[in-house]
Amino acid sequence: MRLTGRGIAVLLGSVAAYVIGELAGYGVFRALAGIGLGALIAATALTVRQPQVVVQRVLSPDRVERGRPALATLRVRNEAPRWQGAFAAHDSAGAERQEVRIRRLGPGSEATYRYELPTSHRGRIVVGPLTLERRDPLGLAKNSKATGEVATLWVHPKRHPTKTVVAGRPRHHHVGRTADDSLRGSADLRDVRPYVVGDEVRHLHWKATARTGQLMVRDYADPDQPRLTVLLDTRGEPLSAATFEEATEVAASILVAASTAGHRCRLVTTAGADLAAPGGAVASRMFLDELCITEQRDDRSGLVPAALTTGTSAGGAIVVVTGVRGSASDFAPLLRRYSSVTVLGLGPAQGVAPVLGAHVVLGTSARAVLQQWTGVLR
């Protein structure tokens, strides 16, 4: 328990009033001093006990798109055999603070409260810890304690509708060399061959079986390069802070669309991040979490990192998300290694143009760039 700023002011004022009353002989000042000290004693008595409750906070959801609502549900239970007086619960979410007024709780009773969390900015937000605070009606004294666990709210980049690209060809076209000639069971059709014991029955090719008179199965091969690679420019020079947020939205929209469609994807940044995952909901969440914590860095490195120009992996489609400033020589090394190269540039310019065998799409916002890119894919 400790005095608030107001309580300290009342204490000092009461002492000064008492001194003046004693020196000047004015009884009214002594009376004021007594009232002030009495108020402080009462405030101390009201706040001497800390709230004895069990508090649980649940985030719903714990991952949310920027600008979408996210709620915290606070459950407060009084397990003591006595009544608990009203108090306040303070919760922090990044730089913002939320205050929840908790009403009186009877023995064994429980109350539920909900409040919104800030989702206006992309990032990983630490929520908590909770602070339970009891104050007197005049705000002269308070008693507080921290409780509850710290939670994490992931605010993902905003996503926009877009189409997927797989080297500009149908999804079941094999791109790149296979990792193993005997590898079977992936989504790329390599050949139709006679059935052998142990093959998947669901891979039977009935038309070829009817034509040849023997069981035929589809033979699949797994390329060792992700179908789609997204290169996000995290350098501070080509993109302003506001435009970089648009760039993360472009990357998130493309990766989620491709992952949802079942494509293998890879996210690479100029700062050195490199994340590859097969398609599906789990892969989408992995990419969104990575983009959630991706920040700009003030470095003078080139646009294309060495991870994309060295090694044995090549082929597939690559999408470069950067600013409108730059030259064709920045992404020229990618033309020799990828079947399809697209550059999405964010800035004041707008338009679509082929440059050195690559598609260059310029737009003023994430939505504008993706709309034009979708038109190119039709």
C-alpha positions as CSV (number, residue, x, y, z in Angstrom):
1,M,0.0,0.0,0.0
2,R,1.3,3.5,-0.8
3,L,0.0,7.0,-1.1
4,T,-0.9,8.4,-4.5
5,G,0.3,11.8,-5.6
6,R,-3.0,13.3,-4.3
7,G,-2.5,11.5,-1.0
8,I,1.0,12.9,-0.7
9,A,-0.3,16.4,-1.4
10,V,-3.0,16.0,1.3
11,L,-0.5,14.8,3.8
12,L,1.9,17.8,3.1
13,G,-1.1,20.2,3.2
14,S,-2.3,18.8,6.5
15,V,1.1,19.1,8.1
16,A,1.4,22.7,6.8
17,A,-2.1,23.6,8.0
18,Y,-1.4,22.2,11.5
19,V,1.9,24.1,11.7
20,I,0.2,27.3,10.7
21,G,-2.6,26.7,13.1
22,E,-0.2,26.2,16.0
23,L,1.9,29.2,15.1
24,A,-0.9,31.6,14.3
25,G,-3.4,30.3,16.8
26,Y,-6.1,29.7,14.2
27,G,-8.3,26.7,15.2
28,V,-9.7,26.3,11.6
29,F,-6.2,25.3,10.3
30,R,-5.9,22.7,13.0
31,A,-9.3,21.4,12.0
32,L,-8.4,21.2,8.4
33,A,-5.2,19.3,9.3
34,G,-7.3,16.8,11.3
35,I,-9.7,16.3,8.4
36,G,-6.9,15.7,6.0
37,L,-5.1,13.2,8.3
38,G,-8.4,11.5,9.0
39,A,-9.0,11.1,5.3
40,L,-5.6,9.5,4.9
41,I,-6.2,7.1,7.7
42,A,-9.5,6.0,6.2
43,A,-7.9,5.6,2.8
44,T,-5.2,3.4,4.3
45,A,-7.8,1.2,6.0
46,L,-9.8,0.8,2.8
47,T,-6.8,-0.2,0.7
48,V,-4.6,-2.1,3.1
49,R,-5.9,-5.5,1.8
50,Q,-4.9,-6.6,-1.7
51,P,-7.5,-8.1,-4.0
52,Q,-7.5,-11.9,-3.2
53,V,-8.9,-13.3,-6.5
54,V,-7.8,-15.6,-9.3
55,V,-7.6,-13.9,-12.7
56,Q,-7.3,-15.5,-16.1
57,R,-6.9,-13.7,-19.4
58,V,-7.6,-15.3,-22.8
59,L,-6.9,-13.6,-26.2
60,S,-9.4,-14.3,-28.9
61,P,-7.9,-14.6,-31.4
62,D,-4.2,-14.5,-30.6
63,R,-3.4,-13.9,-34.3
64,V,-5.3,-11.3,-36.2
65,E,-5.0,-9.3,-39.4
66,R,-4.1,-5.7,-39.0
67,G,-7.2,-3.6,-38.4
68,R,-9.4,-6.6,-37.5
69,P,-10.8,-6.8,-33.9
70,A,-9.1,-8.8,-31.2
71,L,-10.6,-9.3,-27.8
72,A,-9.2,-10.1,-24.3
73,T,-11.5,-12.0,-22.1
74,L,-10.9,-11.5,-18.4
75,R,-12.3,-14.0,-15.9
76,V,-12.1,-13.0,-12.2
77,R,-13.0,-15.5,-9.5
78,N,-13.3,-15.0,-5.8
79,E,-12.2,-18.2,-4.1
80,A,-12.1,-16.6,-0.6
81,P,-14.9,-17.2,1.9
82,R,-15.5,-13.5,2.2
83,W,-16.7,-10.7,-0.1
84,Q,-14.1,-8.9,-2.3
85,G,-14.5,-5.2,-2.7
86,A,-14.5,-3.5,-6.0
87,F,-11.1,-2.9,-7.6
88,A,-9.5,-2.1,-11.0
89,A,-7.6,-4.3,-13.3
90,H,-5.0,-2.7,-15.6
91,D,-3.7,-4.5,-18.6
92,S,-0.9,-3.4,-21.0
93,A,-0.8,-4.1,-24.7
94,G,2.4,-2.7,-26.1
95,A,2.4,1.0,-25.3
96,E,-1.3,1.2,-24.6
97,R,-3.1,0.4,-21.3
98,Q,-6.6,-0.8,-20.6
99,E,-8.5,-0.3,-17.4
100,V,-11.3,-2.7,-16.4
101,R,-13.5,-1.9,-13.4
102,I,-14.2,-5.1,-11.4
103,R,-17.3,-5.1,-9.3
104,R,-17.8,-6.6,-5.9
105,L,-17.5,-10.4,-5.8
106,G,-19.2,-12.7,-3.3
107,P,-17.6,-15.9,-2.0
108,G,-17.1,-18.4,-4.8
109,S,-18.5,-16.1,-7.5
110,E,-17.0,-15.3,-10.9
111,A,-17.3,-12.4,-13.3
112,T,-16.3,-12.1,-17.0
113,Y,-15.1,-8.9,-18.7
114,R,-14.1,-8.2,-22.3
115,Y,-12.1,-5.4,-23.9
116,E,-10.5,-4.7,-27.2
117,L,-6.8,-4.8,-27.9
118,P,-5.0,-2.5,-30.3
119,T,-4.5,-3.9,-33.8
120,S,-3.8,-0.8,-35.8
121,H,-0.1,-1.6,-36.2
122,R,1.6,-4.7,-37.5
123,G,3.8,-6.5,-35.0
124,R,4.1,-8.9,-32.1
125,I,2.5,-7.2,-29.1
126,V,3.2,-8.3,-25.6
127,V,0.0,-8.3,-23.5
128,G,0.4,-8.1,-19.7
129,P,1.1,-8.6,-17.0
130,L,-2.2,-7.7,-15.3
131,T,-2.0,-5.2,-12.4
132,L,-4.8,-5.5,-9.8
133,E,-5.3,-2.2,-8.0
134,R,-7.6,-1.1,-5.2
135,R,-8.1,2.6,-4.5
136,D,-10.1,4.6,-1.9
137,P,-13.0,6.7,-3.2
138,L,-10.9,9.9,-2.9
139,G,-7.9,8.4,-4.7
140,L,-5.5,9.1,-1.8
141,A,-4.0,5.6,-1.4
142,K,-3.7,2.5,-3.6
143,N,-2.6,-1.1,-3.2
144,S,-1.6,-3.0,-6.4
145,K,0.0,-6.3,-7.4
146,A,0.9,-7.9,-10.7
147,T,-0.7,-11.2,-11.5
148,G,-1.5,-13.4,-14.5
149,E,0.6,-14.6,-17.4
150,V,2.0,-12.5,-20.2
151,A,0.4,-13.3,-23.6
152,T,1.4,-12.5,-27.1
153,L,-0.9,-11.0,-29.8
154,W,0.3,-11.4,-33.4
155,V,-0.9,-8.6,-35.6
156,H,-0.3,-9.9,-39.1
157,P,-0.1,-7.7,-42.3
158,K,-3.3,-6.9,-44.0
159,R,-4.1,-9.2,-46.9
160,H,-5.7,-8.4,-50.3
161,P,-7.3,-10.7,-52.9
162,T,-4.9,-12.0,-55.4
163,K,-4.2,-14.9,-57.7
164,T,-1.3,-17.4,-57.4
165,V,1.5,-18.0,-59.8
166,V,3.5,-21.2,-60.4
167,A,6.2,-20.3,-62.9
168,G,3.4,-19.1,-65.2
169,R,2.3,-22.7,-66.0
170,P,-0.3,-25.1,-64.7
171,R,0.3,-26.4,-61.2
172,H,1.0,-30.0,-62.3
173,H,3.9,-29.1,-64.6
174,H,7.2,-30.3,-63.2
175,V,9.7,-27.4,-62.8
176,G,13.4,-28.1,-61.9
177,R,15.2,-31.3,-61.4
178,T,13.9,-34.0,-59.1
179,A,15.6,-34.6,-55.8
180,D,15.5,-38.3,-56.4
181,D,14.6,-40.3,-59.5
182,S,12.9,-42.9,-57.4
183,L,10.9,-40.4,-55.4
184,R,7.1,-40.8,-55.8
185,G,4.0,-39.5,-54.1
186,S,4.2,-35.7,-54.6
187,A,1.9,-33.5,-56.7
188,D,3.9,-33.2,-59.9
189,L,3.1,-35.8,-62.6
190,R,6.2,-37.2,-64.2
191,D,5.1,-40.3,-66.1
192,V,2.4,-43.0,-66.4
193,R,3.9,-46.5,-65.7
194,P,2.7,-50.1,-65.0
195,Y,1.4,-50.8,-61.5
196,V,3.8,-52.5,-59.1
197,V,3.0,-53.9,-55.7
198,G,3.0,-51.2,-53.1
199,D,1.9,-48.3,-55.3
200,E,-1.0,-46.1,-54.1
201,V,-4.3,-47.4,-55.5
202,R,-5.6,-43.8,-55.6
203,H,-2.9,-43.0,-58.2
204,L,-4.4,-45.5,-60.7
205,H,-4.8,-44.0,-64.2
206,W,-8.0,-45.6,-65.4
207,K,-7.9,-44.3,-69.0
208,A,-4.4,-45.7,-69.5
209,T,-5.4,-48.9,-67.9
210,A,-8.4,-49.3,-70.3
211,R,-6.2,-48.5,-73.3
212,T,-3.3,-50.9,-72.4
213,G,-5.2,-53.7,-70.7
214,Q,-3.0,-53.6,-67.6
215,L,-3.0,-51.5,-64.4
216,M,-1.3,-48.2,-64.9
217,V,-0.5,-45.6,-62.2
218,R,0.6,-42.0,-62.3
219,D,4.2,-41.5,-61.3
220,Y,4.9,-38.3,-59.4
221,A,8.2,-36.4,-58.7
222,D,9.0,-33.9,-56.1
223,P,11.1,-30.8,-57.3
224,D,13.7,-29.7,-54.8
225,Q,12.9,-26.0,-55.4
226,P,9.9,-24.3,-53.9
227,R,7.2,-23.5,-56.5
228,L,7.0,-19.9,-55.5
229,T,9.7,-17.7,-54.0
230,V,8.9,-14.2,-52.6
231,L,11.8,-11.8,-52.2
232,L,10.9,-8.9,-49.8
233,D,13.1,-5.8,-50.0
234,T,13.8,-4.7,-46.4
235,R,16.3,-2.0,-47.2
236,G,15.5,1.5,-46.0
237,E,16.5,3.3,-49.1
238,P,14.1,2.0,-51.8
239,L,11.1,2.0,-49.4
240,S,9.8,4.5,-46.9
241,A,8.4,3.3,-43.6
242,A,4.8,3.7,-44.8
243,T,5.5,2.0,-48.2
244,F,7.3,-0.9,-46.5
245,E,4.1,-1.7,-44.6
246,E,2.4,-1.9,-48.0
247,A,5.2,-4.2,-49.2
248,T,4.6,-6.6,-46.3
249,E,0.9,-6.7,-47.3
250,V,1.8,-7.6,-50.8
251,A,4.1,-10.4,-49.7
252,A,1.6,-11.7,-47.2
253,S,-1.2,-11.7,-49.8
254,I,0.8,-13.6,-52.3
255,L,2.2,-16.2,-49.9
256,V,-1.2,-16.9,-48.2
257,A,-2.9,-17.3,-51.6
258,A,-0.2,-19.7,-52.8
259,S,0.0,-21.7,-49.6
260,T,-3.8,-22.0,-49.4
261,A,-3.7,-23.4,-52.9
262,G,-1.2,-26.0,-51.8
263,H,1.9,-24.6,-53.4
264,R,5.3,-24.9,-51.8
265,C,6.5,-21.4,-51.0
266,R,9.6,-19.7,-49.8
267,L,10.1,-16.2,-48.2
268,V,13.4,-14.5,-48.5
269,T,14.3,-11.0,-47.3
270,T,17.3,-8.9,-48.2
271,A,18.1,-8.8,-44.4
272,G,18.8,-12.6,-44.5
273,A,15.6,-14.2,-43.4
274,D,14.9,-17.5,-45.3
275,L,11.7,-19.5,-44.7
276,A,10.4,-22.4,-46.8
277,A,7.3,-24.5,-46.1
278,P,4.9,-26.8,-48.0
279,G,1.4,-25.6,-48.7
280,G,-1.4,-25.5,-46.2
281,A,-2.8,-23.5,-43.3
282,V,0.2,-24.2,-41.1
283,A,2.5,-22.8,-43.8
284,S,0.4,-19.7,-44.2
285,R,0.6,-19.0,-40.5
286,M,4.4,-19.5,-40.5
287,F,4.8,-16.9,-43.3
288,L,2.4,-14.5,-41.6
289,D,4.3,-14.8,-38.3
290,E,7.6,-14.2,-40.0
291,L,6.2,-11.1,-41.8
292,C,4.7,-9.9,-38.5
293,I,8.2,-9.4,-37.0
294,T,10.0,-8.4,-40.2
295,E,11.5,-4.9,-40.0
296,Q,13.4,-2.6,-42.2
297,R,17.2,-2.4,-41.9
298,D,19.4,0.4,-42.9
299,D,22.0,-1.5,-44.9
300,R,23.7,-0.9,-48.3
301,S,23.6,-4.5,-49.5
302,G,22.2,-5.5,-52.8
303,L,18.6,-6.4,-53.6
304,V,19.3,-10.1,-54.4
305,P,20.8,-12.1,-51.5
306,A,23.4,-14.8,-52.2
307,A,20.9,-17.5,-51.1
308,L,19.0,-16.9,-54.4
309,T,22.0,-16.9,-56.7
310,T,24.1,-19.8,-55.3
311,G,23.5,-23.5,-54.7
312,T,21.9,-26.2,-56.7
313,S,18.2,-25.1,-56.2
314,A,16.8,-23.2,-59.2
315,G,13.7,-22.9,-61.2
316,G,10.1,-22.1,-60.2
317,A,8.6,-18.6,-60.0
318,I,9.9,-15.7,-58.0
319,V,8.2,-12.5,-57.1
320,V,10.3,-9.5,-56.0
321,V,8.6,-6.9,-53.8
322,T,10.5,-3.7,-53.7
323,G,10.3,0.1,-54.4
324,V,10.1,1.8,-57.8
325,R,13.7,3.0,-57.5
326,G,16.3,0.7,-58.9
327,S,17.5,-0.7,-62.2
328,A,17.0,-3.9,-64.2
329,S,20.5,-5.0,-63.3
330,D,19.3,-5.4,-59.7
331,F,17.2,-8.5,-60.5
332,A,19.0,-9.6,-63.7
333,P,20.8,-12.5,-61.8
334,L,17.4,-14.0,-61.1
335,L,16.5,-14.4,-64.8
336,R,19.1,-17.1,-65.3
337,R,17.8,-19.2,-62.4
338,Y,14.0,-18.9,-62.4
339,S,11.4,-19.7,-65.0
340,S,9.2,-16.7,-64.2
341,V,10.4,-13.4,-62.7
342,T,8.0,-10.7,-61.6
343,V,9.0,-7.4,-59.9
344,L,6.3,-5.6,-57.9
345,G,7.4,-2.0,-57.3
346,L,5.7,0.3,-54.8
347,G,5.9,4.0,-55.2
348,P,4.4,7.0,-57.0
349,A,4.6,5.4,-60.5
350,Q,2.0,3.0,-61.8
351,G,1.9,0.7,-64.8
352,V,3.0,-2.7,-66.3
353,A,6.0,-3.3,-68.5
354,P,8.2,-6.2,-69.6
355,V,11.9,-5.6,-68.8
356,L,14.6,-8.1,-69.8
357,G,12.2,-11.0,-69.8
358,A,10.6,-10.1,-66.5
359,H,7.2,-8.6,-65.7
360,V,7.5,-5.2,-63.8
361,V,4.3,-4.1,-62.1
362,L,4.3,-0.6,-60.5
363,G,1.6,0.7,-58.1
364,T,1.0,3.3,-55.4
365,S,-0.4,0.8,-52.9
366,A,-0.5,-2.9,-52.1
367,R,-4.1,-3.2,-53.5
368,A,-3.2,-1.3,-56.7
369,V,-0.1,-3.5,-57.3
370,L,-1.9,-6.7,-56.7
371,Q,-4.9,-5.7,-58.9
372,Q,-2.5,-5.0,-61.8
373,W,-0.6,-8.2,-61.2
374,T,-3.8,-10.2,-61.2
375,G,-4.6,-8.7,-64.6
376,V,-1.2,-9.9,-65.9
377,L,-1.9,-13.4,-64.7
378,R,-5.2,-13.7,-66.6
